[in-house]
Amino acid sequence: MMLSNREKLLLVLLGTALAVVLLYFGVKGLRGYEAELSHRITQQEAMLARVEALEDELSRLNVEPRARGRNQPLISYVEQLAARNRLRDRVQLNLLSRRGDKNLEGIEIKVADMTLDEMVNFIHALENDRAGFVIEHLELTPAFRTKNRLRLLVRVLAYKS
């Protein structure tokens, strides 16, 4: 079967139109894929930056407990902390005997006749001190003389320096 010149021309035009349409959709698909890859790369770079920041913080936290600067007995250190919070006259300190971890020191802190603000400030100072105290036990009771005063019993643990 022979095709006429008109049929041949029509087939060439249809083939060319089909090639242009396929090329258009192919380029459009590639651009969408490129945009998606670019978005994913941006997300991965942001995640990498967050991981690096967390890694820096972790390495800082791993070094910090060893370099906390507490070169004095725990009882003296806590006494100074109480003095900074204006509780020196009202605080009683007792060392705790620890049978478990030999690297841990414990101290029992009793504070009588304190206000709620003083208690919050003192607990905040303990929790955020560079010595890395861990509050093992906290007991808060009202003072007998007045409703506005409190008694505090706290047991804290710290790694030996």
Buried (B, 14 or more C-beta within 10 A) or exposed (E): EEEEEEEEEEEEEEEEEEEEEEEEEEEEEEEEEEEEEEEEEEEEEEEEEEEEEEEEEEEEEEEEEEEBEBEEEBBEBBBEBBEEBEBEEBBEBEEBEEEEEEEBBBBBBBBBBBEEEBBEBBBEBBEEBEBBBEEBEBEEEEEEEEEEBBBBBBBBBBBEB
